[in-house]
Amino acid sequence: MKEQILSNLHQAEELEKLYRKNKSEFKIAFQELYPQIQDTPTVEFWNARLNFAAESREWGNSKAWAFILIAASVAWLIAKSPDFFNWNEEFFYPRNLSFLVFPFVSLYFVWKKELSPTSLWLPGLVLMGSIFYINLLPENNQSDTLLLACIHLPLLLWGVLGFVFGEAQPKNLLKRLEFLNFNGDAVIMGAVLGLAGMLLSGITIGLFNLIGLDIGEFYFENIGLFGLVAAPLIATHLTQTNPQLVNKVPPIIAKIFAPLVLIMLFFYLGAIVYAGKDPYNDREFLLLFNLLLIGVLALIFFSVAESSQESNSKMSKWVLILLSLATVIVNLVALSAIAFRISEYGLTPNRLAVLGINVLMLIHLLWVCRGLITTLRKDKSIQEVGLVVVRYLPVYLIWTMIVVFVFPLVFGFK
C-alpha cells in the first residue's frame, strides 16, 4: 500500500480509489509515510481528512431540555385533564388529541427560531379559534361532520406548524421543502424513540411483575402517557441539533420503497380485477382504496422532497413517473366510484369530503407527473418538482378549513 500511495501521490482519483478499496490499510500506511511526505497540499489534505475528529453528538443546552420538560409536562396535564376534572373521555380525546402534539412542537420552533410575537398573530388566531370551535360543536356521536372535523383538524394544525417552521414566510417555497424534509426526519426519529420506549416499558413492567407488583395500569396512564406527549418534542429537538443522525436515512427509504410500492400497486390492481372486488358498491373497500391512494401519494411527495437535495438518476425519475401514473389510475377509479355512489345514494358530508380531496389529489398528481416528465426529458434537477409539490400544499389546507369549519354549519351538524 505504501508503494501505491507514493506512486500515485499526485493522482487524486487514484488515491481515492486506493482509499475506498481498503480504508483502514490506507490510513495506517499513510500515517507511517506522513513524516516523509508532508508539506505538500495533497498530503496535508489527506492528513486532515484521515485525522478529522468526527462530530460529537449534540444534546442541546440545558435551556432547551428545560423547555422540552416544561412543554411535555403541560401537554401531559392537558392529556390527564379528563381524570382531573371528571370530563367525558369520548368527548375530550377525539376533539383535542392533536392539540397535545402540534401546538407544542410549534412552540418549540417559536422559541428555537426566536420569532417575534407580531409574526405569530395568524397561527395564534387559527390555534385558539380551533380549540374553541372544535370543543363547542354539539355532542353527537353519530355526526359525520363532527367526525370529519376531528379527522381533518390535525392537518390544519400541521399547516400551522409549517407556517411557524418557515419563520412566518408562507411564500418561501424552499422553507416549505425544508419542512417536508423535517417531517421525514422527525417521523424516523420518533419511530426509533417509540421502539426504545416500548422496549423500556416492557422491561420495566416485567421486572416489577417478577417481584409481585403489577404497575402496568399506573405506568401506562402516567409515565407512558408522558413519554407519548414528550416523544414528538424530543424527536424534533434531536433532528434539529443532530441532523446528521437521520438526514441520510429518508432518501435511502425513498429509493428502496418507491420501486417496491410500484410493483405492489401493479399487482394489486390486477388482483382487484381477478378477485372481482367492486369499489362502486362496497363502501369499506372504497375507504381502504382511498387510504391506499393517500399512502402512495404521500410516498411520492416524500420521495420527491428527499430526492430534491441530491442529483437523481434517470432510473429514479422513471420509477417516480410510473408510480405517479399508477396512482393517477387508482385516483380515477376512486373518483368514478365516489361519483357513482353520489349519483345512486345522494350527497352526504362524507362523500363530498372524499370527492373534494380526491379531485385535489388528482390535480396535484398530474402536475407533479408533468414536472417529473419535464425533468426527465430536459435532464433538469428534480428540485423543481419538489417546488411543485410544496407550491400546492396551501390548497389542501384551504379544503381542510372548509371541511372543519364550513361542513358542520352547512350540513346542520349532522
C-alpha positions in Angstrom: 0.0 0.0 0.0 2.9 2.4 0.8 4.3 2.0 -2.7 1.0 2.5 -4.3 0.4 5.7 -2.3 3.8 7.1 -3.2 3.5 6.3 -6.9 0.0 8.0 -7.0 0.7 10.8 -4.6 -0.3 13.5 -7.2 -3.1 11.4 -8.7 -6.2 12.4 -6.8 -8.5 9.9 -8.4 -6.1 7.0 -7.9 -5.6 7.9 -4.2 -9.4 8.0 -3.8 -9.7 4.5 -5.3 -7.0 3.2 -3.0 -8.7 4.7 0.0 -12.1 3.2 -0.9 -10.6 -0.2 -1.6 -9.2 -0.6 1.9 -9.7 2.4 4.2 -8.0 1.0 7.3 -4.9 -0.2 5.5 -4.7 3.1 3.6 -4.9 5.1 6.8 -2.2 3.1 8.5 0.2 3.3 5.5 -0.4 7.0 5.0 0.3 7.8 8.7 3.6 5.9 8.5 4.5 7.8 5.4 3.4 11.2 6.5 6.7 12.4 8.2 8.5 11.8 4.9 6.0 13.3 2.5 4.4 16.2 4.5 4.3 19.9 3.5 2.5 19.4 0.2 -1.1 20.5 -0.4 -2.2 17.0 -1.4 -0.6 15.3 1.6 -2.0 18.0 4.0 -5.5 17.5 2.6 -5.4 13.7 3.1 -3.9 14.2 6.6 -6.7 16.5 7.6 -9.3 14.1 6.1 -8.0 11.0 7.8 -7.5 12.6 11.2 -10.6 14.7 11.3 -12.4 14.1 14.5 -15.9 13.0 14.0 -18.5 15.5 15.2 -19.8 14.6 18.6 -23.5 14.2 19.3 -25.1 17.4 20.3 -27.8 17.2 23.0 -28.5 20.9 23.2 -28.1 23.2 26.2 -29.9 22.9 29.5 -32.4 25.6 28.5 -33.6 23.5 25.5 -34.2 20.5 27.7 -35.9 22.6 30.4 -38.2 23.9 27.7 -39.0 20.4 26.5 -39.6 19.2 30.0 -42.0 22.1 30.8 -43.8 21.8 27.4 -44.2 18.0 27.8 -45.4 18.4 31.4 -48.1 20.9 30.2 -49.1 18.5 27.4 -49.3 15.7 30.0 -51.5 17.8 32.3 -53.9 18.5 29.4 -53.9 14.8 28.5 -54.8 14.0 32.1 -57.5 16.7 32.4 -60.4 14.3 31.9 -59.2 12.4 35.0 -58.6 15.6 37.0 -62.0 17.2 36.1 -64.1 14.1 35.5 -64.7 15.0 31.9 -66.1 12.7 29.3 -63.1 11.0 27.6 -65.1 10.2 24.5 -65.9 13.9 24.1 -62.4 15.2 25.0 -59.9 13.0 23.2 -61.3 12.9 19.6 -61.5 16.7 19.6 -58.3 17.5 21.4 -55.8 14.8 20.7 -54.0 16.8 18.0 -53.6 19.7 20.4 -51.3 17.6 22.5 -48.7 17.5 19.7 -48.7 20.2 17.1 -49.0 23.4 19.3 -46.1 22.3 21.5 -43.8 21.4 18.6 -44.8 24.8 17.1 -43.9 26.5 20.3 -40.5 24.8 20.2 -39.8 26.4 16.8 -41.1 29.7 18.0 -38.6 29.5 20.9 -35.8 28.0 18.7 -36.1 30.5 15.9 -36.8 33.4 18.2 -39.8 34.5 16.2 -41.4 37.9 17.1 -44.9 37.9 18.6 -46.1 40.2 15.8 -45.4 37.5 13.2 -47.4 34.9 15.1 -50.9 36.5 15.1 -52.2 34.3 12.3 -51.1 30.9 13.7 -52.2 32.0 17.2 -55.6 33.0 15.8 -56.1 29.7 14.0 -55.0 27.7 17.0 -57.2 29.5 19.6 -60.1 29.6 17.2 -59.7 25.8 16.5 -59.6 25.0 20.2 -62.9 26.9 21.0 -64.6 25.8 17.8 -64.0 22.1 18.0 -65.0 21.9 21.6 -68.2 23.9 21.1 -69.5 21.6 18.4 -72.6 19.8 19.6 -72.0 16.4 21.2 -73.4 13.9 18.7 -71.5 10.6 18.3 -73.5 9.9 15.1 -72.5 13.2 13.5 -70.5 12.7 10.2 -69.4 16.4 10.2 -68.0 16.2 13.7 -66.0 13.1 12.8 -64.7 14.8 9.6 -63.8 17.9 11.6 -61.8 15.8 14.1 -60.1 13.9 11.3 -59.1 17.0 9.4 -58.1 19.1 12.3 -54.6 17.6 12.7 -53.8 18.5 9.1 -54.8 22.1 9.8 -52.6 22.2 12.9 -49.8 20.6 10.8 -50.2 23.6 8.4 -49.8 26.0 11.4 -46.6 24.1 12.4 -45.3 24.5 8.8 -46.0 28.3 9.0 -44.0 28.6 12.2 -41.2 26.3 10.9 -40.9 28.6 7.9 -40.4 31.5 10.2 -43.7 33.1 9.2 -42.7 33.3 5.5 -45.5 31.5 3.8 -44.3 32.4 0.2 -40.8 30.9 0.8 -41.0 27.6 -1.2 -37.6 26.4 -0.1 -38.7 26.7 3.5 -41.8 24.5 2.7 -39.5 22.0 1.1 -37.3 22.0 4.1 -40.4 21.5 6.3 -41.3 18.3 4.3 -37.8 17.0 4.8 -38.0 17.8 8.6 -41.2 15.7 8.7 -39.5 12.7 7.3 -36.6 13.0 9.7 -38.9 13.6 12.7 -41.0 10.6 11.8 -38.0 8.3 11.6 -36.5 9.7 14.9 -39.9 9.4 16.5 -40.2 5.8 15.4 -36.8 5.0 16.9 -37.8 6.7 20.2 -41.1 4.8 20.2 -39.5 1.4 19.8 -37.0 2.2 22.5 -39.8 3.4 24.8 -41.8 0.2 24.2 -38.7 -1.9 25.0 -38.1 0.1 28.2 -41.8 -0.1 29.2 -41.9 -3.9 28.6 -38.7 -4.5 30.6 -39.8 -2.2 33.5 -43.3 -3.8 33.8 -41.8 -7.3 33.5 -39.2 -6.6 36.3 -41.8 -5.3 38.7 -44.1 -8.3 37.9 -41.3 -10.6 38.9 -41.4 -9.2 42.5 -45.2 -9.3 42.6 -46.0 -5.7 41.8 -48.4 -5.0 39.0 -47.7 -1.5 37.9 -49.0 -1.8 34.3 -52.1 0.4 34.7 -50.3 3.1 36.7 -47.3 3.1 34.3 -49.2 3.5 31.1 -51.6 6.1 32.5 -48.8 8.3 33.8 -45.3 7.5 32.7 -46.2 6.0 29.4 -48.6 8.9 28.6 -45.8 11.4 29.5 -43.5 9.6 27.1 -46.0 9.8 24.3 -46.5 13.5 24.5 -42.8 14.1 25.1 -41.7 12.0 22.1 -42.6 14.5 19.3 -40.7 17.3 21.2 -37.6 15.1 21.8 -37.6 13.8 18.2 -37.9 17.4 16.9 -35.1 18.6 19.2 -32.8 15.8 18.2 -33.4 16.3 14.4 -32.5 20.0 14.9 -29.4 19.5 17.0 -28.1 16.4 15.2 -29.3 16.5 11.6 -26.5 14.0 10.7 -28.3 11.3 12.7 -31.2 10.7 10.3 -30.9 13.0 7.3 -29.3 10.3 5.2 -32.0 7.7 6.1 -35.1 9.2 4.3 -33.5 9.2 0.8 -32.5 5.6 1.3 -36.0 4.6 2.4 -37.5 6.5 -0.5 -35.2 4.8 -3.0 -36.0 1.4 -1.7 -39.7 1.7 -1.1 -40.7 3.7 -4.2 -40.0 0.8 -6.7 -41.4 -1.8 -4.2 -44.6 0.1 -3.9 -44.8 0.5 -7.7 -44.5 -3.3 -8.1 -47.1 -3.9 -5.3 -49.5 -1.4 -6.9 -49.2 -3.0 -10.3 -50.1 -6.5 -8.9 -52.7 -5.1 -6.6 -54.6 -3.5 -9.4 -54.5 -6.8 -11.3 -55.6 -8.7 -8.1 -58.6 -6.4 -7.7 -59.8 -7.4 -11.2 -59.1 -11.1 -10.5 -60.9 -11.0 -7.1 -63.9 -9.2 -8.6 -63.8 -6.5 -5.9 -66.1 -3.7 -6.6 -65.4 -0.2 -5.1 -68.6 1.1 -6.6 -70.9 -0.9 -4.3 -68.5 -1.9 -1.4 -68.2 1.1 0.9 -65.5 -0.4 3.1 -63.4 -1.4 0.1 -63.7 2.1 -1.3 -62.5 3.5 2.0 -59.4 1.2 2.0 -58.9 2.1 -1.6 -58.7 5.8 -0.7 -56.4 5.1 2.2 -54.1 3.3 -0.2 -54.2 6.3 -2.5 -53.3 8.7 0.2 -50.4 6.5 1.4 -48.9 6.1 -2.1 -49.4 9.9 -2.8 -47.6 10.7 0.5 -44.7 8.3 -0.6 -44.4 10.1 -3.9 -44.3 13.5 -2.4 -41.9 12.3 0.3 -39.6 10.8 -2.3 -39.6 13.9 -4.4 -38.9 16.1 -1.4 -36.0 13.9 -0.2 -34.6 13.5 -3.8 -34.6 17.2 -4.4 -31.5 17.5 -2.2 -29.4 15.3 -4.4 -28.8 14.6 -8.1 -31.1 11.8 -9.4 -30.5 9.1 -11.9 -32.9 8.6 -14.8 -34.0 5.3 -13.2 -35.2 7.1 -10.0 -37.1 9.6 -12.1 -38.7 6.8 -14.2 -39.8 5.0 -11.0 -41.4 8.2 -9.7 -43.1 8.8 -13.1 -44.5 5.3 -13.3 -45.6 5.4 -9.6 -47.4 8.7 -10.3 -49.1 7.4 -13.4 -50.3 4.2 -11.5 -51.6 6.4 -8.7 -53.4 8.6 -11.2 -55.2 5.4 -12.4 -56.1 4.5 -8.8 -57.3 8.0 -8.2 -59.5 7.9 -11.3 -61.1 4.6 -10.2 -61.8 6.1 -6.8 -63.2 9.2 -8.2 -65.6 7.3 -10.5 -66.7 5.1 -7.6 -67.4 8.2 -5.5 -69.3 9.9 -8.3 -71.3 6.7 -8.8 -72.2 6.5 -5.1 -73.3 10.1 -5.1 -75.5 9.7 -8.1 -77.0 6.5 -6.7 -77.4 7.3 -3.0 -77.2 11.1 -2.8 -74.8 13.6 -1.4 -73.5 13.2 2.2 -70.8 15.1 4.1 -68.5 12.0 3.9 -68.9 11.6 0.1 -68.4 15.3 -0.5 -65.3 15.4 1.6 -63.8 12.3 -0.1 -64.8 13.7 -3.6 -63.1 17.0 -2.8 -59.8 15.5 -1.6 -59.7 13.1 -4.5 -60.1 15.9 -7.0 -57.4 17.9 -5.3 -55.0 14.9 -5.2 -55.7 14.2 -8.9 -54.8 17.7 -10.0 -51.7 17.6 -7.8 -50.6 14.3 -9.1 -51.0 15.3 -12.7 -49.0 18.5 -12.0 -46.2 16.5 -10.3 -46.2 13.9 -13.0 -45.9 16.6 -15.7 -42.9 18.1 -13.7 -41.2 14.7 -13.5 -41.6 14.0 -17.2 -40.1 17.5 -17.9 -37.1 16.9 -15.7 -36.5 13.6 -17.4 -36.8 15.0 -20.9 -34.7 18.1 -20.3 -32.4 16.4 -17.7 -33.2 19.1 -15.1 -32.9 18.9 -11.3 -35.7 17.1 -9.6 -35.8 20.0 -7.1 -38.1 21.8 -9.4 -40.6 19.0 -8.9 -40.2 19.4 -5.2 -41.2 23.1 -5.5 -44.3 21.9 -7.5 -45.2 19.6 -4.6 -44.9 22.3 -1.9 -46.5 25.1 -4.0 -49.8 23.2 -4.0 -49.9 22.4 -0.2 -52.0 25.5 0.7 -54.8 24.2 -1.5 -55.1 21.2 0.9 -55.1 23.5 3.9 -57.9 25.6 2.3 -60.0 22.4 1.7 -59.2 21.3 5.3 -60.5 24.6 6.7 -63.7 24.2 4.6 -64.3 20.7 6.0 -63.5 21.6 9.6 -65.4 25.0 9.8 -67.9 25.0 7.0 -69.2 21.5 6.7 -70.8 21.3 10.2 -72.7 24.5 9.5 -73.8 23.7 6.0 -75.0 20.2 6.9 -76.6 21.2 10.2 -74.0 19.5 12.4 -75.2 16.1 11.1 
